[in-house]
Amino acid sequence: MRAVVWHGKGDVRVENVPDPRIEAPGDAIVKVTATAICGSDLHLLDGYVPWPAMQPGDILGHEFMGEVVETGAGVTRLKKGDRVVVPFVIACGQCFFCRKSLWSLCDATNRDREKLEALIGHAGAGLFGYSHLYGHYQGGQAEYVRVPHADHGPIRIGRGDLRDDQVLFLSDILPTGWMAAENAGIEPGDTVAVWGCGPVGQMTIRSCWTQGAGRVIAIDRVPERLAMARAHGKAETIDFMAEDVYGRLQEMTQGRGPDRCIDAVGAEAHGLGTVDAVVDKAKALVGLGSDRPHALRQAIQCCRKGGTVSVPGVYIGVLDKFPMGAAFGKGLTIRGGQTHVQRYLRPLLDRIERGEIDPSFVITHRCVLDAAPDAYLTFRDKTDGCIKVFLTP
């Protein structure tokens, strides 16, 4: 089969690789009909999750859907021919954490748990296409995928009138945006500031409105992203290249600060021209740092006293110059983590079926799988107005 394969920093290729096969009774094989490139994939492309966590030959991709073509003897909830969306989190459904609906913290599916435990203390769930820290499972930017624990992941799409591009993002960015807003603890009428207007940021903005925000302020520097936030998310916007973010937010909130702040940027924040961002980038370039947390620092600085900072943006390692004094002094609550996708699949599919949201609005580029290497660079470099890439094998 054809698949998008990682070969090193900045080097992804589409190659012929062996077809997946059933390895355990709970497995299913899914023929992929749609997949996508996620901002988290860029952390792999850019070497933020470096070798040996990534190894040449790893298949990328964790946003995918398709048709079940084979099931193991232990699969009872799926059958051949089912159309399914597969969450990026692989969960067993039986462990302590799965029983608490903390699916992304599953204790049973990370085949590399000792590596992640050494890094962060405890290991979370295995993830599709996301390195040898998270189970070295082959990803979904491919023609076929083996889906372990198939009774505790994929959701069937029963309505044939729903297009792939309307439901694909149940696999990651729609639940991630929803959980980001939920973690923010939005109260009716709250002012919410969202750092980052990429795909997750766009879904977060929409989710904030649905969860009761009275005002949403979106922060980015890319004109196309800010325009999408205004058009589809109906947000007020701040271009951080044109305005001082802290000063503008103070002005917009009469000096109190936003009630809730959401960092939808993560490890590769730019913060162009600021001293902390310059230091972060320099340290990352020479291997002395793993993350560029400018957006998170700024969110903590801007959030009102007693507010909440929600962090859906992915961070890799240890953060430099983390403003713990500000977080403590202002009594902030900080919440984050990998998305518990399985918790949100049915409620969000119901909203799509009712026509409350059509997540396809975020797609700007559509191409075949063989075009993925060029599409990765277009997405990373934010050229040609690229916000989200939709791929069809």
N, C-alpha and C positions, 0 to 999 in steps of 0.2 A: 504494500500500500504506500501511498504518498503521505509524508508528514513533515512538519516544520521542526527542524533539528538544530539544537544549540551546539556550536563548535568553539566558542570562545567569546570574549568581550567584543561586542559589535558584529558578531559573525553568526547569523542564523541562515540555514539553507533548507530548501525543500528537497527531500531525498526519498528514495525507495527504501523502506524498512520492512522487517517481518510483520505479518498480520498478527494482531493479538489473539490469544486463545483463552478458553476457560481454564483457570488454574485452581479454583475452589468452588464448592457447591453453591456458594452465594453470589457468584459472578454472573454478569450479563455482558454480552458484546453488543455495542451500539454502533450502527452505521451513521456517521455524522452527516447531518444535512446543513448545519450552520454552526459557525464558531466565530470567535472575535478576538481581537488583541486588546488586552487590558493594560491599564497603567502599571499594574504590578508586574506585568511581563517585562516592562522596560527596566525594572531593577535587575532582572536577569541579563537582559541585553547589555546594560551598562556596567555590569560587573559588580553591582552592589551586593549580590549574593554570589561570591566568587568561588572558583575552584578551591577545594574539592567538593564544595556543596553542589556546584554544577560540574558536570562532566561531559565531554564531547559525546554526542549521540543521544543525549536526553531530548525527548519530545516535549515541546512546549504547549501551553494552552490550558486554561481552566474554565473558560466559558464555552460551553458547547451543548448541543442537543441533537437528537436524531431518532432513528428507528431501531428498536430492539430486534436483532437478527438471531440471537442465540441466548439461552439461559442455562445456568447450572442446575443440577438436580435439586438444590435447596431453595431456589427462588420460587416464591408462591404468589407474589403480588404483581409480577410482570409476566407478559407472554410475548412470543414472537409477533412482530407487527405493531406493537404499541409505539406510539409517538411520545417521546419523553424529553424533558429538560433535566439535565444532570447538575446538581449543586457542586460547586468546586470543593466543598468539604466532604471528606470520606469518613463516615461514622458508622459504628457497629450497631447502634440502637439499643445496646444492652448494658453498657458499663455505667458506673456511678454518674458520670457527667452527661451521657446521653439521656439517662432517665430523668435528669433535671432540665432537659432541653438545652443543655450547653454543648451543642453538637460539635462545634469547632474545637472543643477541648477533649474530644473522645480519647479514651485511654488505650484503645486497642488497635488503631489503624496506622499509627506512625511506625513504619518499619526501621526508622533511623532514630528512635527516641533517645538513645544514649547521646547522640550528637547534639540534639536540641537541648536536652537536659544539661549538658555541659555548658551550653551557651546562656540559657535563661533560667535554669533551675528545674523546670518541669516541661514535658513535651506535650504539645497539642496534637490535634488530629493530623492524619495524612491529608495531603492536598494533591489534586491532579496537576501534573506538569510543573511542580514548584520545588525542585531541587532535592538533594540528598540530606536536607535537614527535615524535610516533611514527607519522608517515605519513599522517595524516588519512584513515584507512580508516573507512568507515561501520560502525556497530556492529550488534550482534545483538538489541537490544531492538526488534524489527521483525518484519514478517511474512516478509520474504525478505532474504537477505544474499548478496553476492558474496564468494566465498572464493578469494583468489589462491593460487597454488602448491598447488592442492588435492591433489596427490600427496604432499605433505610436511606435511600437517596433520591433517585429519580422520581419526578412527578409526571403522571400521564396527562397529556393534552388531548382531551376528548373532542373538542370542537374543531372540526375541519376548516371552519371559516377564519380561524386565527392563524395569521401568517407566522412563519418562523421568527421574523424580525420583531414581532410583537411580544413573543414569549421567551426568546433566547436569554434575555438579561435577567430572568428569574434565577439563572445560574450563579449570578454574583452581584452585579452593580445595583440592581433594583433593591434586593434585600439589604445590601450594604448601605445604601443611602437611607433606607427606612430605619435600620437599626441605629445608624448615626444620629438620626433625629430623635429616635426613642431614647437613646442613651443620654441625649442632651436634657431630657426631662422637661420638655417644653410645656409651659402653662399657657392657658388662653390669653392671647394678646401679646405674648413675649416678642421682643426683638431678638432675632437670631442672625449672627454674622457667620458666613461660610467662607473659609479660605480655600480657594481652588475651585475652578469652574470646568474641570475636566468631566469625564463621564460620571464618576461617583459624585462629584460636586453637584452636577445637574440633577441627579436622582435625589440627592439630599435636599436640595432646594425645594423640589416638588413635595417631598415627604414632610418637610417642615410646615408647609402650608396646610397639608392634609391633617397634620397633628396639632393644629391650633395656633400656629405662629400668627402674630398680628403684623409682623414686618420681617422681611428677609433681606439682608444686605450681602451681596456676593462680591468677593475680592479676587482679582486676577489681573493679568497684564495682557492677555491675548484678546484682541478685539472680537474675534469670532466667538470665543467662549463667553465673553461678557454680553454680547448681543444675544446669544442663545439663552443666557440666564434671564435677560430682560423679556425676551419673546415667549419662551416656553415656561420659565419659572416665575415670571412677573416680579423679578427682584429688582431692588435698587442696587447699583453697582459702584465699586471703587476700583479704579485702575491704579495699582500700587506704584506704577512708574510715573504717574502724573500727580499723585497726592500722597501726603503722609497719612498712613492708615490709622495710626493711633489718634492723631489730631482730628481727622475727618470723622472717625467713629465717636469721639468725644462730642464733637459738634452735633452730630446727628442724633445723639442720645441725651442732649442737654447735660453732658458731663458725667453721666452715671456709667456709661459703658453698656454694651449689649448684655442682655440677660443670659444668653447662651452663645457659646462660640464653638464652631466645628472646624477642625483641621482635616480637610479632605485632600491635603497635599502629600504629607508624609516625608519620606526620606530624601527626596530630591528637590526640596524647596530652593528657589533661586534667591529671593530677597536681594535683587540686583542693587549694588551700590552700598549696601549696609555693611558695616565692619564685621558683624558676626557672620554674615553669609560669606564674605570673602575668606574669612578664617576657616569656616567649615569646608569650603570648596578646596582650599589649599591643603588642608589636612586629608581630605578624601583622595586628592590626586596623588599624594605620596604615601597613602596607606596608613596614616595616623588617625583616621576617623572613618566611620562607616556610614554616617547619616548627616544630612544637612537640615537641622530642625528649626530653621528660621521661622516658618509659619507657626509652629507650635509655641515657640517663645512669644511670638507676637500675639497669638490668641490668648495666652495666659496674661500678658500685659494689658490687653484690651478688655478682657472680661470684667463685668461688674463684680463688686464684692458679693460673696455668697452665691455666685453664679456657677455654671457648669461648663466645662470644656470637654467636648466629645471628640474622639480621635479615631475616625475610620481610616485615615491615611496610614500606610504601612511603614513601620520602622524596623530596621534590621538589627541594630546592635545597641551600644552604649552611647547615650547622647551627651555631648559636650555643652557646658555652660547652661544646664537646665535650670530655669529660674524657680527653684523650690521655695525660695524666700517669698516670692510674689504669690505662688500658689497657696502657701501656708498663711501668709499675712492677710490675704483677701478671703480666706476660708472657701477656696474653690473645691468643687468636686470634679475629678478627672476620670473619665470612663473611656475605654476603648476595647480593642480585641478583634480577632478574626470573626467574621460574621457567622452566626448560627443559622445558616441558610435554611435548613430543613424546618425551622420554627416558622418561617415566613412564607413558605412556598404556597400553601393553600390560600391564606388570606390575600396575598398579592395577586395570585392567579384569579381569584374571585373579582378583584378590582379591575383587572384587565378585561375579564369577560363582561363586566358591567359597563365597560367603556369609560371608566373613571380616569384611566391613564393608558397611554399608548407609548411604551418606552422606546419605540423605534425613532422618535423625534431626535434622539441623540446621534444617530448614524449620519455621518457625512461622506464616508467612502465605502464602496462595495466592490469587492474583487474576488477572484478565484484564489484557491489555496496557493497555487504556484507563484502568485504575485506577493506572497506574504513578506519575503525579505525586504523588498522595496517599501511595502506598506509599513513595516516596522520603523524604518527610517523616517518616512513621512510623518508618522504619528509622533515619534520621539522628537523630531525637530520642529513640529508644529507648523509645517509648511502646507501650502495648498488648502488652508482652512481646515485642516484635519482635526477632528475632535474624537471620532470613534470609527473604527474599521470593522466591517462585517465581512466575514469570509465564507465562501461556499466551496466545499470540496467537489 
